[in-house]
Amino acid sequence: MHRCMYKAVAAGLAALLSSWVPNALAADVKESLSVVSGTNSSAASSQKKIDKLSGETRALLEEYRRLQDGVEYQAAYTRELEGLEQAQRIQIEELQRQIAQASITRQRIVPLMRSMADALEKFVVLDLPFHHEERINGVLLLKRRLNEADLSVSAKFRLLLEAYQLEQGYGSNIEAWRGPLEWQGEELSVEFLRIGRVALYFQSLDGANSGYWSGEQEQWLPLASEFNRDITQALRVARNQVAPQLLQLPMKAPGDAS
């Protein structure tokens, strides 16, 4: 639009000059105007090229910035992955150390558990003969379970602890139950009385005969009839038939032959 206006002005100016300027001067002016017009046309064309190049430059700059942002993001993501890999490597090393330690512990604890089971068996055999067969069978079953390959070490250790806790519990309570007893050549049905692991008594069902277990002689020995009433009362306490009370029971001291 500016170029058309300029052409119109130049044409008008050329007509005006031709009316009063000499022909030679008018020719020079026309030539100058023609040069200016050409220069302006060239400048306009150059400006278009500049505008086009400027647009392309801006597009390239935006593309570069986008790529640069992508590179920075990739670098940050790579650093994050490297940190995660390092943390995982440390965790793997710690797990490997724990596995190695667990293997060492397993190698040590398995023989220890077997030794503890053997000791428990000896203890039950030498202990007061209450529930004797049941307790010995329980220990033998425990020893078989400790040899099972498909049972975990933790499960074996739990079974061993349960057996020890069961035996430990016998030392802190009293108990009464009925069972058979070989006494003076006869098979009797009697009432047994256990006082922790301190003493073990029996009394016939009619209350006429009472006795106690002698660990030194490893046999049942009779008690004087004067103790029958005390044994009967202790049996009632053990069955929770009467309130707990002080029990007066005969007790043999170790090494006392009387």
C-alpha positions in Angstrom: 0.0 0.0 0.0 2.8 2.4 0.8 4.6 1.5 -2.4 1.4 2.4 -4.5 1.1 5.7 -2.7 4.7 6.4 -3.3 4.3 5.6 -7.1 1.3 8.0 -7.3 3.2 10.8 -5.5 6.2 10.2 -7.8 4.1 10.3 -10.9 2.4 13.5 -9.8 5.7 15.1 -8.9 7.1 14.1 -12.3 4.1 15.7 -14.0 4.4 18.8 -12.0 8.1 19.2 -12.7 7.6 18.6 -16.4 5.4 21.6 -16.5 8.0 24.1 -15.4 11.4 22.3 -15.2 13.6 22.1 -18.2 13.6 18.9 -20.0 17.2 18.0 -19.1 16.6 18.6 -15.4 13.3 16.7 -15.6 15.0 13.7 -17.0 17.5 13.7 -14.2 14.8 14.0 -11.6 12.8 11.1 -13.2 15.9 9.0 -13.1 16.5 9.8 -9.5 13.0 9.0 -8.6 13.2 5.7 -10.5 16.3 4.8 -8.5 14.6 5.7 -5.2 11.6 3.7 -6.2 13.8 0.7 -7.0 15.7 1.0 -3.8 12.5 1.2 -1.8 11.2 -1.9 -3.6 14.5 -3.7 -2.8 14.2 -2.6 0.8 10.7 -3.9 1.1 11.7 -7.2 -0.3 14.7 -7.4 2.0 12.4 -6.6 5.0 10.1 -9.5 4.0 13.1 -11.8 3.9 14.2 -10.4 7.3 10.7 -10.9 8.7 10.7 -14.5 7.4 14.2 -15.2 8.8 13.2 -13.7 12.1 10.1 -15.9 12.3 12.3 -18.9 11.4 14.8 -17.8 14.1 12.1 -17.6 16.7 10.8 -21.0 15.8 14.3 -22.4 16.0 14.8 -20.7 19.3 11.6 -22.1 20.7 12.6 -25.6 19.4 16.0 -25.2 21.0 14.4 -24.2 24.3 12.0 -27.2 24.2 14.9 -29.5 23.5 16.9 -27.9 26.2 14.1 -28.4 28.7 13.9 -32.0 27.6 17.6 -32.5 28.1 17.4 -31.0 31.6 14.4 -33.2 32.5 16.2 -36.2 31.2 19.3 -35.3 33.2 17.2 -34.9 36.4 15.4 -38.2 35.7 18.7 -39.9 35.1 20.0 -38.6 38.5 16.9 -39.8 40.2 17.4 -43.3 38.7 21.0 -43.3 39.7 20.0 -42.4 43.3 17.4 -45.2 43.3 19.8 -47.7 41.9 22.3 -46.8 44.7 19.7 -47.2 47.4 18.6 -50.5 46.0 22.3 -51.7 45.8 22.7 -50.8 49.5 19.5 -52.6 50.4 20.6 -55.7 48.5 23.9 -55.7 50.2 22.1 -55.4 53.6 19.8 -58.3 52.7 22.7 -60.4 51.6 24.4 -59.7 54.9 21.3 -60.7 56.8 20.9 -63.9 54.8 24.5 -64.8 55.6 24.0 -64.0 59.3 20.8 -66.0 59.3 22.6 -69.0 57.8 25.2 -68.8 60.5 22.6 -68.5 63.2 20.7 -71.5 61.7 23.8 -73.6 61.7 24.3 -72.8 65.4 20.7 -72.9 66.7 19.7 -76.3 65.2 22.3 -78.3 67.2 21.4 -76.2 70.2 17.7 -77.0 69.9 18.5 -80.7 69.7 20.6 -80.5 72.7 17.9 -78.7 74.6 15.4 -81.4 73.6 17.8 -84.1 74.9 18.1 -82.2 78.2 14.3 -81.9 78.5 13.9 -85.6 77.9 16.4 -86.4 80.7 14.7 -84.0 83.0 11.3 -85.5 82.5 12.7 -89.0 83.0 14.3 -88.0 86.3 11.4 -85.8 87.5 8.5 -86.8 89.7 6.5 -89.5 87.9 3.3 -87.6 87.3 1.7 -88.0 83.8 5.0 -89.7 83.1 4.1 -91.6 79.9 2.3 -88.6 78.4 5.2 -86.2 79.1 7.8 -88.5 77.7 5.8 -89.2 74.5 5.5 -85.4 74.1 9.3 -85.0 74.3 9.8 -87.8 71.8 7.3 -86.2 69.4 9.1 -82.9 69.8 12.5 -84.5 68.9 10.9 -86.0 65.8 9.5 -82.7 64.7 12.9 -81.1 65.1 14.3 -83.5 62.5 11.6 -82.7 59.9 13.2 -81.0 56.9 10.0 -79.2 55.8 9.6 -77.4 59.1 11.2 -74.0 59.4 13.7 -73.2 62.1 11.4 -70.6 63.7 8.6 -73.2 63.9 10.9 -75.7 65.5 12.1 -73.2 68.0 8.5 -72.3 68.9 7.7 -76.0 69.5 10.7 -76.3 71.8 9.8 -73.2 73.8 6.2 -74.4 74.2 7.5 -77.7 75.6 9.7 -75.9 78.1 6.9 -73.6 79.1 4.6 -76.5 79.7 7.2 -78.2 82.0 7.8 -74.9 83.7 4.1 -74.5 84.5 4.1 -77.7 86.5 6.4 -76.1 89.1 3.9 -73.3 90.0 0.6 -75.1 90.6 -1.1 -78.0 92.4 -3.1 -80.7 90.7 -5.3 -83.6 91.6 -6.4 -86.5 89.3 -7.5 -90.1 89.4 -5.4 -92.9 88.0 -4.1 -96.5 88.5 -1.3 -97.3 90.8 0.6 -100.5 91.4 0.6 -100.7 95.2 1.8 -103.6 97.4 1.2 -106.1 94.6 -2.3 -104.8 93.8 -3.6 -102.5 91.0 -5.5 -99.7 92.8 -7.5 -96.8 91.5 -6.3 -93.8 93.6 -6.3 -90.0 93.8 -3.0 -88.4 93.0 -1.9 -85.0 94.4 0.9 -83.0 93.0 2.3 -80.0 94.8 4.4 -78.2 92.1 7.5 -80.3 91.7 8.1 -80.5 95.5 6.0 -83.5 96.4 3.7 -86.1 94.9 1.1 -88.0 97.0 -1.6 -90.6 96.5 -4.7 -91.7 98.5 -6.9 -94.6 98.0 -10.5 -93.9 97.0 -11.8 -94.9 100.4 -9.3 -92.6 102.1 -7.8 -95.4 104.2 -4.3 -95.4 102.6 -2.0 -92.6 101.6 1.6 -92.5 100.4 4.2 -90.3 98.7 6.9 -90.7 96.1 10.5 -91.0 97.4 12.9 -89.6 94.9 15.8 -91.1 96.7 14.4 -94.6 96.7 12.5 -94.1 93.5 9.3 -95.8 94.8 6.1 -95.1 96.6 6.2 -95.2 100.3 3.3 -95.3 102.8 2.3 -92.5 105.1 0.9 -92.9 108.6 -2.9 -92.9 108.8 -2.7 -89.6 110.8 -2.0 -87.8 107.5 -5.0 -89.1 105.6 -7.2 -86.2 106.6 -4.6 -83.7 105.5 -4.2 -85.4 102.1 -8.0 -85.4 101.7 -8.2 -81.7 102.5 -5.4 -80.9 100.0 -7.1 -82.9 97.3 -10.2 -80.8 97.8 -8.2 -77.6 97.5 -6.5 -78.8 94.3 -10.0 -79.5 92.8 -11.2 -76.0 93.8 -13.8 -77.6 96.0 -12.8 -75.4 99.0 -11.1 -72.1 99.2 -7.2 -72.1 99.1 -5.7 -72.5 102.5 -2.5 -73.4 104.3 -1.8 -77.1 103.7 -0.2 -79.2 106.4 1.4 -82.1 104.5 4.2 -84.4 105.4 7.4 -83.5 103.6 10.6 -85.5 103.5 13.8 -83.4 103.4 16.5 -84.6 101.0 18.7 -87.2 102.8 16.1 -87.8 105.5 15.6 -91.5 105.9 13.1 -91.2 108.8 
